[in-house]
Amino acid sequence: MIQEYEPEATRRHAGDVESSRASRGWWDRNADEYQSEHGAFLGDDRFVWGPEGLDEADAGLLGDVEGRDVLEIGAGAAQCSRWLAAQGARPVALDLSHRQLQHALRIGRDVPLVEADATALPFRDGSFDLACSAYGAVPFVADPVRVFKEVRRVLRPGGRWVFSVTHPIRWAFPDEPGPEGLSVSASYFDRTPYVEQDEEGDAVYVEHHRTLGDRVRDVVAGGFRLVDLVEPEWPAWNTQEWGGWSPLRGNLIPGTAVFVCERA
Ligand SMILES: C[S@@+](CC[C@H](N)C(=O)[O-])C[C@H]1O[C@@H](n2cnc3c(N)ncnc32)[C@H](O)[C@@H]1O
């Protein structure tokens, strides 16, 4: 008989290896639910930067993508890569989770897929013109500078690296979409990771918090220049909730931060 357990939520240290192992397991177990819950909003071939619904077709944060080699990191079911391909780019969609990539295959076999960890990219130096990530990998790794250095290595000179993460200010509030999510409950400055662990104390889900200043320093330490920091406002058309992201909170505090960087 399979023993059901309720993971315990806590804040504690989690290193590179434990974080990657937890992410792979969690996304493999939860990919079906993620895609059935959010697939319609994400669209099969749309490029959305986060729950606010900021669309790359409107934002143009990557610049001109036509004819460019683009690496999408933490691609999930590769919806963004499919949009990039439709614009004339040559995308490669990379993800740690086998199950997420199976969803990519279910939607279509039109984009090259790579199963790998963002902390060790299996590509030659200077393989891509652009790299992007919508909430993929960066929030889940213990050492984001390691990822950024890898991204820098595989980018050609002047290449753009654009990634979105949960806005750091959200870490000071409960992850709730309603009014209970509007009162500060934790220190913004506490970088201790959020961890869900099983009965043996092994992490089954890990998310890492970096303050806004940490993120800027990480970008620079990774060999990039910060070109823009976009904080999408909640649009009137978007009435859906996505976990702790909701119209109520989105109208008051930012929920997503999109970092636009260029290879220094
Ligand atoms: C919130 S989902 C975002 C997926 C997709 N970008 C989207 O917008 O739907 C995060 C994705 O990052 C992937 N991921 C987490 N840690 C990773 C890592 N270290 N390397 C590569 N992918 C990772 C997960 O497997 C998951 O598919």
The ligand as a Gaussian input file, in Angstrom:
#p B3LYP/6-31G(d) Opt

LIG

0 1
 C        6.563000      27.396000     -12.984000
 S        7.126000      26.235000     -14.204000
 C        7.230000      27.298000     -15.613000
 C        7.139000      26.522000     -16.892000
 C        6.934000      27.390000     -18.138000
 N        8.009000      28.329000     -18.330000
 C        5.600000      28.099000     -18.030000
 O        5.585000      29.350000     -18.045000
 O        4.592000      27.406000     -17.920000
 C        8.830000      25.997000     -13.757000
 C        9.588000      25.031000     -14.654000
 O       10.979000      25.092000     -14.333000
 C       11.516000      23.786000     -14.384000
 N       12.730000      23.734000     -13.569000
 C       12.835000      23.838000     -12.225000
 N       14.109000      23.751000     -11.845000
 C       14.844000      23.588000     -12.969000
 C       16.228000      23.454000     -13.237000
 N       17.130000      23.440000     -12.239000
 N       16.638000      23.318000     -14.521000
 C       15.736000      23.303000     -15.536000
 N       14.396000      23.440000     -15.348000
 C       13.960000      23.583000     -14.072000
 C       10.388000      22.903000     -13.870000
 O       10.563000      21.560000     -14.250000
 C        9.168000      23.573000     -14.488000
 O        8.829000      23.012000     -15.721000

